[in-house]
Amino acid sequence: MIPEFRARYNQTFTPERYQEMLADVERQLPNQLEFRLSETPIFVPAQLRDKLVQAGDDIIRVIQRPDFKQLTDASIPPHQRVPNEDEHATFLTFDFAICRDAQGELEPQLIEMQGFPSLYAFQTWQPELYANHFDVAEEVTPYFNVTTDAEYKAEMRRLLLGDGPAEETILLELFPEKQKTRVDFALTKQFWSIEAVCITKIRKRGRQLFYEKDGREIQIKRIYNRIIFDELERYPDLQTDYKLTDDVDVTWVGHPNWFFRISKYTLPLIKSAYSPPSYYLHELSTYPPDLENYVLKPLFSFAGAGVRLHITAADLDALTDKQNYLLQRKVSYEPAIQSPDGLVKCEIRLLYVWFPDAAQPRLLTALGRMSRGEMIGVNFNKDKNWVGGTSPLFERG
């Protein structure tokens, strides 16, 4: 998007150098990368960068409302409510489509949001990967509010570990070795010495939790949670000593309830120039007359599951559980990234952390996803190039 940086990058790009980059990933992190990396980072100009920051601030003002918990209590299914919820989320991630406004300028439009961690380790590793293999301008940075990799890692260490030893904190997942995001788990261990532990390996005695490492039983004091209830429900016969809803003596680094509170459920509460109108379906007495411009989203799903791009009034009338859906006005992704053979669309996800004693969340970095398909997800981009996960690099200053 910054023309001179894009031109310079593309002029020196070759498919061979891209394959060398992938081989480098495999050497450093064997068998860990399961999602596609794009051939390029995204170069974000200052004007769009500032709009992204403003868009995030608009959302945060809603999340900080005194009645926010009351407004979002119904988002948490009763059988999935976890005890000992904290005052605010630890992680905020906001997904924005990059579009073009009426004046022809690039702008972000909110697509999704989560009170749940994303690839916080991978996104500090990936920019250097690009810089090592391609001509990346020095006038860009992956960071906000920190300036170096070391400063970023120190901030995350303080958040994840608190004051305790690393072995008392675990990254909790279901079958972590099988997750598509396991490359992030490997880097989390490399950077902060945090083990990824499957919930089936946790032992519970009274209110205390334990896991085994190097033949030793270690008490778990802090949980960096990466489990999503949807995945647990795919295994109804799963045998575990510990259930997420148990009342136990741990500190949550990302309490599970915030996954529900800050989610698609929150979208209708956001009023911003950078957030398309969204409505709880069951609250509509009439449908928008231009339904072709709306998308139907299940309130309680993730990773794009159940999203319907083309809907009619008859489709909506046929739903017997309207309280589980929202309508969101479609946005028009602007193909804004020049590849060697055409323009490519993208999304940018802002990654925040929110320390327990802090008045405000802190924007640290971002991730990007590039697409040539109708939607951003992997299933819509099979057998295409210059698509996939990437690093947004923001103009300094």
C-alpha positions in Angstrom: 0.0 0.0 0.0 3.0 2.3 0.3 3.8 2.4 -3.4 7.6 2.9 -3.2 8.0 0.1 -0.7 5.8 -2.2 -2.6 7.6 -1.6 -5.9 11.0 -2.2 -4.3 9.8 -5.4 -2.7 8.1 -6.8 -5.8 11.1 -6.0 -8.0 13.4 -8.2 -6.0 10.8 -10.9 -5.2 11.3 -14.3 -6.7 9.4 -17.6 -6.1 12.7 -19.2 -5.3 13.3 -16.7 -2.5 9.9 -17.5 -1.1 10.6 -21.2 -1.1 13.9 -20.5 0.7 11.9 -18.6 3.3 9.5 -21.6 3.8 12.5 -23.9 4.1 14.0 -21.6 6.7 10.7 -21.9 8.7 10.9 -25.7 8.5 14.5 -25.7 9.6 13.8 -23.5 12.6 10.4 -24.9 13.5 10.1 -28.4 12.0 6.6 -29.6 11.2 5.0 -26.7 13.1 3.7 -24.4 10.4 0.3 -25.7 9.1 -1.2 -22.5 7.6 0.0 -20.7 4.5 2.3 -17.8 4.8 1.8 -15.1 2.2 4.7 -14.1 -0.1 4.7 -10.6 1.3 4.2 -8.4 4.3 1.6 -5.6 4.1 3.0 -2.1 4.0 0.6 0.1 5.8 0.7 3.9 5.2 0.5 6.3 8.1 -3.0 7.5 7.2 -4.5 4.0 7.3 -2.5 3.2 10.4 -4.0 6.1 12.2 -7.5 5.1 11.1 -6.9 1.6 12.5 -5.9 3.0 15.8 -9.0 5.2 15.9 -11.2 2.3 15.0 -9.7 0.3 17.9 -10.3 3.2 20.3 -13.9 3.4 19.2 -14.4 -0.3 20.2 -12.5 0.1 23.4 -14.8 2.9 24.6 -17.7 0.4 24.3 -15.9 -2.3 26.2 -15.1 0.1 29.0 -18.7 1.1 29.5 -19.8 0.5 33.2 -22.7 -1.6 32.0 -20.6 -3.7 29.5 -20.8 -6.9 31.5 -24.5 -6.5 32.0 -25.0 -6.0 28.2 -23.0 -9.1 27.4 -24.0 -11.5 30.2 -26.3 -13.4 27.8 -23.4 -14.1 25.6 -22.0 -16.7 28.0 -23.8 -20.1 27.7 -24.7 -21.1 31.3 -23.0 -24.5 31.1 -19.8 -22.8 29.9 -19.5 -20.0 32.4 -16.2 -20.2 34.2 -15.8 -19.0 37.8 -13.5 -16.2 39.0 -13.9 -13.9 36.1 -11.7 -10.8 36.2 -12.6 -7.1 35.8 -11.6 -6.9 32.2 -10.2 -8.9 29.3 -6.5 -9.7 29.1 -6.4 -9.8 25.3 -8.3 -7.9 22.7 -8.1 -8.7 19.0 -10.0 -6.7 16.4 -10.3 -7.8 12.7 -10.7 -5.1 10.1 -11.3 -5.5 6.3 -9.3 -3.0 4.3 -11.8 -1.1 2.2 -12.1 2.2 0.3 -14.3 5.1 1.5 -16.5 7.4 -0.6 -13.5 9.8 -1.0 -11.4 7.0 -2.5 -9.2 6.6 0.6 -8.3 3.3 2.2 -10.1 2.7 5.5 -10.7 -0.2 8.0 -14.1 -1.8 8.5 -14.7 -4.0 11.6 -15.4 -7.7 10.7 -14.9 -9.6 14.0 -13.5 -9.1 17.5 -12.3 -11.4 20.2 -11.5 -11.2 23.9 -9.1 -14.1 23.3 -5.4 -14.4 22.5 -4.1 -14.7 18.9 -0.6 -15.4 17.5 1.2 -13.1 20.0 4.5 -15.1 19.7 4.4 -15.7 15.9 3.7 -12.1 15.1 7.0 -10.9 16.7 8.9 -13.7 14.9 7.5 -13.4 11.4 8.6 -9.8 10.5 12.2 -10.7 10.9 11.6 -13.8 8.7 10.5 -11.5 5.8 13.4 -9.1 6.5 15.9 -11.9 6.3 14.7 -13.1 2.9 13.4 -10.0 1.1 14.0 -6.3 0.6 11.9 -4.9 3.4 12.1 -1.1 4.0 13.5 0.0 7.3 11.0 2.8 7.5 8.3 0.4 8.7 7.7 -1.4 12.0 5.3 -4.2 13.2 4.9 -2.5 16.6 2.8 0.1 18.5 3.8 1.4 21.9 7.0 -0.7 21.9 10.0 -0.2 19.6 11.9 -3.5 19.5 11.5 -7.3 19.6 13.2 -7.3 23.0 10.8 -4.7 24.4 7.8 -6.6 23.0 9.0 -9.9 24.5 9.6 -8.3 27.9 6.1 -6.8 27.9 4.6 -10.2 27.0 6.8 -12.0 29.6 5.5 -9.7 32.3 1.9 -10.3 31.3 2.1 -14.1 30.8 4.3 -15.0 33.8 3.6 -12.3 36.3 6.2 -12.6 39.1 6.4 -16.4 39.2 8.7 -19.0 37.6 7.8 -20.0 34.0 7.0 -23.6 34.9 4.1 -22.5 37.1 2.4 -21.0 33.9 1.0 -23.3 31.2 -0.5 -22.7 27.8 -3.7 -24.7 28.1 -5.1 -26.3 24.9 -6.8 -29.4 23.6 -4.4 -31.7 21.8 -1.9 -28.8 21.2 0.3 -30.9 18.9 -2.6 -31.1 16.4 -3.7 -27.4 16.4 -3.1 -25.4 13.2 -1.7 -22.6 15.5 0.9 -24.9 17.1 3.7 -22.8 15.5 2.7 -20.1 18.0 2.8 -22.6 20.9 6.4 -23.6 19.9 7.5 -20.0 19.8 5.7 -19.2 23.1 7.9 -22.0 24.7 11.0 -20.6 22.9 10.5 -17.0 24.0 8.9 -17.4 27.5 9.5 -21.1 28.5 5.8 -21.8 28.7 4.8 -25.4 28.1 1.7 -26.2 26.0 -0.3 -28.7 28.0 -3.4 -30.7 26.9 -6.4 -30.4 29.2 -6.4 -34.2 29.3 -3.0 -34.2 31.0 -4.1 -31.9 33.9 -4.5 -33.5 37.3 -6.8 -31.9 39.9 -6.6 -32.3 43.7 -9.0 -30.3 45.6 -8.8 -26.7 44.2 -5.2 -27.2 42.9 -4.1 -28.2 39.4 -0.9 -30.1 38.4 0.9 -31.2 35.3 4.0 -33.4 34.8 7.3 -32.0 33.3 10.6 -33.9 33.1 9.2 -36.5 35.6 8.2 -33.9 38.1 4.7 -32.9 39.2 4.4 -29.1 39.1 1.5 -27.0 40.5 -0.2 -24.8 37.9 -0.5 -21.2 39.2 -1.3 -19.4 36.0 -3.2 -20.5 32.8 -2.6 -18.9 29.4 -5.8 -20.2 28.0 -6.1 -21.1 24.3 -9.0 -23.6 24.6 -12.3 -22.8 22.9 -15.4 -24.5 24.2 -16.6 -25.3 20.6 -13.6 -27.6 20.3 -14.2 -29.3 23.6 -17.8 -30.0 22.5 -16.6 -31.9 19.5 -15.4 -34.6 21.9 -18.4 -35.3 24.2 -16.7 -38.5 25.5 -13.4 -36.7 26.4 -12.2 -37.9 29.8 -10.5 -35.2 31.9 -9.7 -34.8 35.6 -10.2 -31.0 35.3 -13.1 -29.2 33.5 -12.8 -25.5 32.5 -15.9 -24.7 34.6 -14.3 -26.1 37.8 -13.7 -23.5 40.6 -9.9 -23.8 41.1 -7.0 -21.8 42.5 -5.4 -20.4 39.4 -4.8 -17.0 37.8 -6.3 -16.7 34.4 -4.2 -15.0 31.7 -7.2 -14.6 29.4 -10.3 -15.7 31.3 -12.5 -18.0 29.1 -15.7 -15.8 29.7 -14.2 -13.0 27.7 -14.1 -15.1 24.6 -17.9 -14.9 24.7 -18.3 -11.3 25.9 -16.0 -9.8 23.3 -17.1 -11.6 20.1 -19.6 -11.3 17.3 -22.1 -10.9 20.1 -20.6 -7.4 20.8 -20.8 -6.2 17.2 -24.3 -4.6 17.4 -23.1 -2.5 20.4 -20.3 -0.8 18.3 -21.2 2.6 16.7 -18.3 3.8 14.7 -17.5 5.1 11.2 -15.3 2.0 11.0 -17.9 -0.5 12.1 -20.7 -1.6 9.6 -24.2 -1.7 11.1 -25.0 -4.9 12.9 -28.3 -6.1 14.4 -29.4 -9.0 16.7 -31.7 -10.9 14.3 -34.4 -11.6 16.9 -34.7 -7.8 17.7 -35.6 -6.8 14.2 -39.3 -6.3 13.5 -38.5 -5.8 9.8 -35.5 -6.8 7.8 -33.3 -4.3 6.0 -34.8 -3.8 2.5 -31.4 -4.4 0.9 -30.7 -7.8 2.4 -28.4 -8.6 -0.5 -26.0 -6.2 1.2 -26.0 -8.1 4.5 -24.3 -11.2 5.8 -25.8 -13.6 8.4 -23.5 -14.7 11.2 -24.1 -17.2 14.0 -23.4 -15.6 17.3 -21.8 -18.6 18.9 -19.2 -19.9 16.4 -15.7 -19.1 15.4 -13.3 -19.2 12.4 -16.1 -18.3 10.0 -18.2 -21.4 10.7 -21.8 -21.0 9.6 -21.4 -17.5 7.9 -23.9 -17.1 5.1 -23.0 -14.4 2.5 -26.2 -14.7 0.3 -29.5 -14.6 2.2 -33.2 -13.8 1.6 -36.1 -12.9 3.8 -37.4 -16.4 3.4 -34.1 -17.8 4.7 -34.4 -15.6 7.8 -38.0 -16.5 8.4 -37.1 -20.2 8.3 -34.8 -19.8 11.2 -36.3 -21.1 14.5 -33.5 -19.8 16.7 -33.1 -16.1 15.6 -31.7 -15.2 18.9 -28.5 -17.1 17.9 -27.8 -14.9 14.8 -26.9 -11.4 13.8 -27.1 -9.5 10.6 -24.1 -7.4 9.6 -23.8 -5.1 6.6 -21.4 -6.4 4.1 -18.2 -4.6 3.4 -16.4 -4.4 0.1 -12.8 -5.4 0.5 -10.5 -3.3 -1.7 -7.9 -5.2 -3.6 -5.1 -2.9 -2.5 -1.9 -5.0 -2.5 -0.1 -5.3 -5.8 1.2 -8.8 -6.5 3.1 -9.7 -9.7 -0.2 -10.8 -11.3 -2.9 -8.7 -9.9 -4.4 -7.0 -6.8 -5.1 -8.8 -3.5 -7.5 -8.1 -0.6 -6.5 -8.2 3.0 -7.6 -8.0 6.6 -5.6 -6.6 9.5 -6.0 -7.8 13.1 -4.9 -5.5 15.9 -3.5 -7.2 18.9 -3.8 -5.6 22.4 -2.9 -6.6 25.9 -4.6 -5.4 29.0 -2.7 -5.7 32.3 -4.8 -6.4 35.4 -4.0 -3.1 37.1 -4.1 -1.0 33.9 -6.8 1.5 33.1 -6.4 1.0 29.4 -5.5 -1.9 27.0 -2.2 -1.5 25.1 -1.9 -2.0 21.4 1.3 -3.9 20.6 1.3 -5.4 17.2 -0.9 -6.9 14.4 -1.3 -9.7 12.0 -2.6 -9.8 8.5 -4.4 -12.1 6.1 -4.4 -11.8 2.4 -7.1 -13.3 0.1 -8.1 -13.6 -3.5 -11.3 -15.5 -2.6 -14.8 -14.4 -1.7 -13.8 -14.7 2.0 -10.5 -14.5 3.8 -10.4 -18.0 5.2 -8.1 -20.8 3.9 -11.0 -22.7 2.3 -11.6 -19.8 -0.1 -8.0 -19.4 -1.1 -6.9 -23.0 -2.0 -4.4 -23.2 -4.8 -3.8 -19.5 -4.9 -0.6 -17.5 -4.4 0.1 -14.2 -2.6 -2.5 -15.2 0.0 -2.4 -16.3 3.6 -1.0 -15.1 6.9 1.4 -12.2 7.0 2.7 -9.3 9.0 1.4 -5.7 8.6 4.3 -3.3 8.7 3.3 0.2 9.6 4.9 3.4 8.4 6.8 5.0 11.3 6.1 8.5 12.6 
